[in-house]
């Protein structure tokens, strides 16, 4: 099992889509939201993913294909918990 923290950034259109929920159901990964914020122009979330490394990568590629930006968390992001 591997753990990976990522920061996902959503466009206003994608904020209302169940991307994280679907990621957890379509791939063999456990998703845990560590921090999130939404406003009129953007939504973002710091997400912890648990699972096999290759399955995490497949889940992130799928997420990118949906139009979600995937980045490493920044120093100010809360990822412990």
MILOLO-414226 format. One record per residue: y, z, x of N, C-alpha, C in turn; residue in one letter. Coordinates in steps of 0.02 Angstrom, whole numbers, plus 32768, in hexadecimal, padded with zeros to 4 digits. Example, Ala and Ser with C-alpha at 12.3 -4.5 7.8 and 13.67 -1.06 7.14 Angstrom:
MILOLO-414226
<n_v=7EE4 | n_w=8186 | n_u=8294 | ca_v=7F1F | ca_w=8186 | ca_u=8267 | c_v=7F5B | c_w=8186 | c_u=8294 | r=A>
<n_v=7F90 | n_w=8162 | n_u=8282 | ca_v=7FCB | ca_w=8165 | ca_u=82AC | c_v=8002 | c_w=818A | c_u=8285 | r=S>
//
This chain:
MILOLO-414226
<n_v=7FC5 | n_w=8000 | n_u=802A | ca_v=8000 | ca_w=8000 | ca_u=8000 | c_v=803E | c_w=8000 | c_u=802C | r=X>
<n_v=806F | n_w=7FD9 | n_u=8017 | ca_v=80AF | ca_w=7FD5 | ca_u=803A | c_v=80E7 | c_w=7FE9 | c_u=800B | r=X>
<n_v=811D | n_w=8001 | n_u=8028 | ca_v=815A | ca_w=8011 | ca_u=8003 | c_v=8192 | c_w=7FE4 | c_u=801D | r=X>
<n_v=81BA | n_w=7FCA | n_u=7FF1 | ca_v=81F4 | ca_w=7FA2 | ca_u=8005 | c_v=822D | c_w=7FB1 | c_u=7FD6 | r=X>
<n_v=8268 | n_w=7FBA | n_u=7FF3 | ca_v=82A5 | ca_w=7FC4 | ca_u=7FCC | c_v=82CE | c_w=7F84 | c_u=7FD0 | r=X>
<n_v=82E6 | n_w=7F6E | n_u=7F97 | ca_v=8310 | ca_w=7F32 | ca_u=7F93 | c_v=834A | c_w=7F3E | c_u=7F64 | r=X>
<n_v=837D | n_w=7F16 | n_u=7F6D | ca_v=83B7 | ca_w=7F17 | ca_u=7F40 | c_v=83B7 | c_w=7ED4 | c_u=7F1B | r=X>
<n_v=83B2 | n_w=7ED7 | n_u=7ED9 | ca_v=83B2 | ca_w=7E9C | ca_u=7EAF | c_v=83F7 | c_w=7E97 | c_u=7E8D | r=X>
<n_v=8414 | n_w=7E5B | n_u=7E8F | ca_v=8454 | ca_w=7E4E | ca_u=7E6F | c_v=844A | c_w=7E1A | c_u=7E38 | r=X>
<n_v=8460 | n_w=7E2B | n_u=7DFC | ca_v=8456 | ca_w=7E01 | ca_u=7DC1 | c_v=8498 | c_w=7DE3 | c_u=7DAA | r=X>
<n_v=8496 | n_w=7DA5 | n_u=7D93 | ca_v=84D0 | ca_w=7D88 | ca_u=7D71 | c_v=84D6 | c_w=7DA8 | c_u=7D2C | r=X>
<n_v=8510 | n_w=7DA2 | n_u=7D0B | ca_v=8516 | ca_w=7DBF | ca_u=7CC8 | c_v=84E1 | c_w=7DA5 | c_u=7C97 | r=X>
<n_v=84CC | n_w=7D67 | n_u=7C9E | ca_v=8499 | ca_w=7D4B | ca_u=7C72 | c_v=8455 | c_w=7D6B | c_u=7C7E | r=X>
<n_v=8447 | n_w=7D7C | n_u=7CBC | ca_v=8405 | ca_w=7D98 | ca_u=7CCD | c_v=8400 | c_w=7DE3 | c_u=7CC2 | r=X>
<n_v=8439 | n_w=7E05 | n_u=7CBB | ca_v=8437 | ca_w=7E4E | ca_u=7CB3 | c_v=840E | c_w=7E62 | c_u=7C76 | r=X>
<n_v=8411 | n_w=7E3A | n_u=7C42 | ca_v=83ED | ca_w=7E4C | ca_u=7C04 | c_v=83A5 | c_w=7E35 | c_u=7C04 | r=X>
<n_v=838F | n_w=7E10 | n_u=7C37 | ca_v=834A | ca_w=7DF9 | ca_u=7C3B | c_v=831E | c_w=7E32 | c_u=7C58 | r=X>
<n_v=82E0 | n_w=7E39 | n_u=7C42 | ca_v=82B4 | ca_w=7E6E | ca_u=7C5C | c_v=8292 | c_w=7E5B | c_u=7C9E | r=X>
<n_v=82B9 | n_w=7E48 | n_u=7CCF | ca_v=829E | ca_w=7E2F | ca_u=7D0F | c_v=8273 | c_w=7E65 | c_u=7D31 | r=X>
<n_v=828D | n_w=7EA1 | n_u=7D37 | ca_v=8268 | ca_w=7ED6 | ca_u=7D5B | c_v=8229 | c_w=7EE8 | c_u=7D34 | r=X>
<n_v=822E | n_w=7EEE | n_u=7CF3 | ca_v=81F3 | ca_w=7EFC | ca_u=7CC9 | c_v=81BE | c_w=7EC6 | c_u=7CD3 | r=X>
<n_v=81D3 | n_w=7E87 | n_u=7CCF | ca_v=81A4 | ca_w=7E50 | ca_u=7CD7 | c_v=8186 | c_w=7E4E | c_u=7D1D | r=X>
<n_v=81AD | n_w=7E5F | n_u=7D50 | ca_v=8194 | ca_w=7E60 | ca_u=7D94 | c_v=815A | c_w=7E92 | c_u=7D99 | r=X>
<n_v=8163 | n_w=7ECC | n_u=7D7C | ca_v=812F | ca_w=7EFF | ca_u=7D7E | c_v=80F0 | c_w=7EEB | c_u=7D59 | r=X>
<n_v=80F7 | n_w=7EC3 | n_u=7D25 | ca_v=80BD | ca_w=7EAF | ca_u=7CFE | c_v=809B | c_w=7E6F | c_u=7D17 | r=X>
<n_v=80C0 | n_w=7E42 | n_u=7D37 | ca_v=80A3 | ca_w=7E04 | ca_u=7D4F | c_v=8084 | c_w=7E0B | c_u=7D94 | r=X>
<n_v=809A | n_w=7E3C | n_u=7DB9 | ca_v=8081 | ca_w=7E46 | ca_u=7DFD | c_v=8066 | c_w=7E8D | c_u=7E04 | r=X>
<n_v=803C | n_w=7E97 | n_u=7E34 | ca_v=801E | ca_w=7ED9 | ca_u=7E3F | c_v=804C | c_w=7F04 | c_u=7E6A | r=X>
<n_v=8087 | n_w=7F13 | n_u=7E4E | ca_v=80B8 | ca_w=7F3D | ca_u=7E71 | c_v=80D1 | c_w=7F72 | c_u=7E41 | r=X>
<n_v=80E3 | n_w=7FAB | n_u=7E5D | ca_v=8102 | ca_w=7FE1 | ca_u=7E37 | c_v=814D | c_w=7FDE | c_u=7E46 | r=X>
<n_v=8176 | n_w=7FDE | n_u=7E12 | ca_v=81BF | ca_w=7FDA | ca_u=7E1C | c_v=81DF | c_w=801C | c_u=7E0A | r=X>
<n_v=820C | n_w=8034 | n_u=7E34 | ca_v=8231 | ca_w=8072 | ca_u=7E28 | c_v=827A | c_w=8065 | c_u=7E36 | r=X>
<n_v=82A4 | n_w=806B | n_u=7E03 | ca_v=82EC | ca_w=8062 | ca_u=7E0C | c_v=8308 | c_w=80A0 | c_u=7E2D | r=X>
<n_v=832D | n_w=8097 | n_u=7E64 | ca_v=834A | ca_w=80CE | ca_u=7E8A | c_v=8394 | c_w=80D6 | c_u=7E7C | r=X>
<n_v=83B6 | n_w=809F | n_u=7E6C | ca_v=83FE | ca_w=80A0 | ca_u=7E5E | c_v=840F | c_w=805F | c_u=7E3B | r=X>
<n_v=843E | n_w=8060 | n_u=7E0C | ca_v=8450 | ca_w=8023 | ca_u=7DE8 | c_v=8497 | c_w=8029 | c_u=7DCD | r=X>
<n_v=84B5 | n_w=7FEF | n_u=7DC2 | ca_v=84F7 | ca_w=7FEB | ca_u=7DA2 | c_v=84FF | c_w=7FA7 | c_u=7D81 | r=X>
<n_v=8523 | n_w=7FA6 | n_u=7D4A | ca_v=8531 | ca_w=7F68 | ca_u=7D26 | c_v=8579 | c_w=7F69 | c_u=7D0F | r=X>
<n_v=859B | n_w=7F30 | n_u=7D17 | ca_v=85DD | ca_w=7F28 | ca_u=7CF9 | c_v=85E1 | c_w=7EE2 | c_u=7CDB | r=X>
<n_v=861B | n_w=7ECB | n_u=7CC8 | ca_v=8622 | ca_w=7E8B | ca_u=7CA6 | c_v=8610 | c_w=7E4F | c_u=7CD2 | r=X>
<n_v=8616 | n_w=7E57 | n_u=7D14 | ca_v=860C | ca_w=7E1D | ca_u=7D3F | c_v=85CB | c_w=7E1D | c_u=7D66 | r=X>
<n_v=85AB | n_w=7E56 | n_u=7D6E | ca_v=856F | ca_w=7E59 | ca_u=7D97 | c_v=8546 | c_w=7E98 | c_u=7D87 | r=X>
<n_v=8507 | n_w=7E94 | n_u=7D94 | ca_v=84DB | ca_w=7ECF | ca_u=7D90 | c_v=84B2 | c_w=7ED2 | c_u=7DD0 | r=X>
<n_v=84A4 | n_w=7F0D | n_u=7DE8 | ca_v=847A | ca_w=7F13 | ca_u=7E23 | c_v=844E | c_w=7F51 | c_u=7E1D | r=X>
<n_v=8419 | n_w=7F50 | n_u=7E44 | ca_v=83E9 | ca_w=7F88 | ca_u=7E43 | c_v=83CA | c_w=7F8E | c_u=7E89 | r=X>
<n_v=83C2 | n_w=7FCC | n_u=7E9F | ca_v=839A | ca_w=7FD9 | ca_u=7EDB | c_v=8355 | c_w=7FEC | c_u=7EC1 | r=X>
<n_v=8324 | n_w=7FC6 | n_u=7ED6 | ca_v=82E1 | ca_w=7FCB | ca_u=7EBB | c_v=82AF | c_w=7FDB | c_u=7EF2 | r=X>
<n_v=8282 | n_w=800A | n_u=7EE5 | ca_v=824B | ca_w=8017 | ca_u=7F12 | c_v=820D | c_w=7FF5 | c_u=7EF6 | r=X>
<n_v=81EC | n_w=7FCE | n_u=7F20 | ca_v=81AF | ca_w=7FAC | ca_u=7F0C | c_v=8174 | c_w=7FC9 | c_u=7F33 | r=X>
<n_v=813D | n_w=7FD6 | n_u=7F10 | ca_v=8100 | ca_w=7FED | ca_u=7F30 | c_v=80C8 | c_w=7FBD | c_u=7F1F | r=X>
<n_v=80A0 | n_w=7FAD | n_u=7F51 | ca_v=8067 | ca_w=7F80 | ca_u=7F46 | c_v=8053 | c_w=7F61 | c_u=7F88 | r=X>
<n_v=8027 | n_w=7F30 | n_u=7F84 | ca_v=8013 | ca_w=7F0B | ca_u=7FC0 | c_v=804E | c_w=7EE0 | c_u=7FD7 | r=X>
<n_v=8056 | n_w=7EDA | n_u=8019 | ca_v=8090 | ca_w=7EB5 | ca_u=8033 | c_v=8095 | c_w=7E6E | c_u=8018 | r=X>
<n_v=805D | n_w=7E4A | n_u=8016 | ca_v=805F | ca_w=7E05 | ca_u=7FFE | c_v=8071 | c_w=7E02 | c_u=7FB4 | r=X>
<n_v=805C | n_w=7E34 | n_u=7F8D | ca_v=806C | ca_w=7E35 | ca_u=7F45 | c_v=80B6 | c_w=7E45 | c_u=7F3B | r=X>
<n_v=80D2 | n_w=7E71 | n_u=7F64 | ca_v=8119 | ca_w=7E80 | ca_u=7F62 | c_v=8141 | c_w=7E41 | c_u=7F71 | r=X>
<n_v=812D | n_w=7E1D | n_u=7FA4 | ca_v=8151 | ca_w=7DDF | ca_u=7FB7 | c_v=814D | c_w=7DAB | c_u=7F7F | r=X>
<n_v=8112 | n_w=7DA5 | n_u=7F60 | ca_v=810B | ca_w=7D76 | ca_u=7F27 | c_v=8139 | c_w=7D8B | c_u=7EEE | r=X>
<n_v=813D | n_w=7DCB | n_u=7EE0 | ca_v=8168 | ca_w=7DE4 | ca_u=7EAA | c_v=81B2 | c_w=7DD5 | c_u=7EBA | r=X>
<n_v=81C6 | n_w=7DDE | n_u=7EF9 | ca_v=820B | ca_w=7DD1 | ca_u=7F0C | c_v=821B | c_w=7D86 | c_u=7F09 | r=X>
<n_v=81EC | n_w=7D5C | n_u=7F1D | ca_v=81F7 | ca_w=7D14 | ca_u=7F17 | c_v=81FF | c_w=7CFF | c_u=7ECE | r=X>
<n_v=81D7 | n_w=7D1B | n_u=7EA2 | ca_v=81DC | ca_w=7D0E | ca_u=7E5B | c_v=8221 | c_w=7D23 | c_u=7E41 | r=X>
<n_v=8237 | n_w=7D5E | n_u=7E58 | ca_v=8278 | ca_w=7D78 | ca_u=7E43 | c_v=82B0 | c_w=7D49 | c_u=7E59 | r=X>
<n_v=82AC | n_w=7D31 | n_u=7E97 | ca_v=82DE | ca_w=7D01 | ca_u=7EB0 | c_v=82DE | c_w=7CC2 | c_u=7E86 | r=X>
<n_v=82A2 | n_w=7CAB | n_u=7E72 | ca_v=829D | ca_w=7C6E | ca_u=7E4B | c_v=82BE | c_w=7C76 | c_u=7E06 | r=X>
<n_v=82C6 | n_w=7CB3 | n_u=7DEF | ca_v=82E7 | ca_w=7CC1 | ca_u=7DAF | c_v=8333 | c_w=7CC0 | c_u=7DB6 | r=X>
<n_v=834D | n_w=7CBC | n_u=7DF4 | ca_v=8394 | ca_w=7CBB | ca_u=7E01 | c_v=83B1 | c_w=7CFE | c_u=7E16 | r=X>
<n_v=8386 | n_w=7D2E | n_u=7E25 | ca_v=839D | ca_w=7D70 | ca_u=7E3B | c_v=83A4 | c_w=7D6F | c_u=7E87 | r=X>
<n_v=83DB | n_w=7D8B | n_u=7EA0 | ca_v=83E5 | ca_w=7D90 | ca_u=7EE8 | c_v=83C0 | c_w=7DCD | c_u=7F02 | r=X>
<n_v=839A | n_w=7DC5 | n_u=7F38 | ca_v=8373 | ca_w=7DFB | ca_u=7F55 | c_v=838C | c_w=7E08 | c_u=7F9C | r=X>
<n_v=83A1 | n_w=7E46 | n_u=7FA9 | ca_v=83BA | ca_w=7E59 | ca_u=7FEB | c_v=839B | c_w=7E9B | c_u=8000 | r=X>
<n_v=83A3 | n_w=7EAB | n_u=8040 | ca_v=8391 | ca_w=7EED | ca_u=8059 | c_v=83C5 | c_w=7F1E | c_u=803E | r=X>
<n_v=83B2 | n_w=7F5C | n_u=8030 | ca_v=83E5 | ca_w=7F8D | ca_u=801A | c_v=8416 | c_w=7F9C | c_u=8051 | r=X>
<n_v=8454 | n_w=7FAD | n_u=803E | ca_v=8487 | ca_w=7FBD | ca_u=806F | c_v=8486 | c_w=8008 | c_u=807F | r=X>
<n_v=84AB | n_w=801D | n_u=80B0 | ca_v=84AC | ca_w=8063 | ca_u=80C5 | c_v=84C1 | c_w=8091 | c_u=808D | r=X>
<n_v=84EC | n_w=807B | n_u=8060 | ca_v=8504 | ca_w=80A6 | ca_u=802A | c_v=84D5 | c_w=80AB | c_u=7FEF | r=X>
<n_v=84A0 | n_w=8082 | n_u=7FEF | ca_v=8471 | ca_w=8084 | ca_u=7FB7 | c_v=8443 | c_w=80C0 | c_u=7FBC | r=X>
<n_v=8435 | n_w=80E0 | n_u=7F85 | ca_v=8408 | ca_w=8119 | ca_u=7F82 | c_v=83C2 | c_w=80FE | c_u=7F78 | r=X>
<n_v=8396 | n_w=810B | n_u=7FA9 | ca_v=8352 | ca_w=80F2 | ca_u=7FA3 | c_v=831E | c_w=812A | c_u=7FA6 | r=X>
<n_v=8333 | n_w=8166 | n_u=7FB5 | ca_v=8304 | ca_w=819E | ca_u=7FB7 | c_v=8301 | c_w=81BF | c_u=7F72 | r=X>
<n_v=82C8 | n_w=81DC | n_u=7F64 | ca_v=82C6 | ca_w=8200 | ca_u=7F25 | c_v=8280 | c_w=820C | c_u=7F0C | r=X>
//
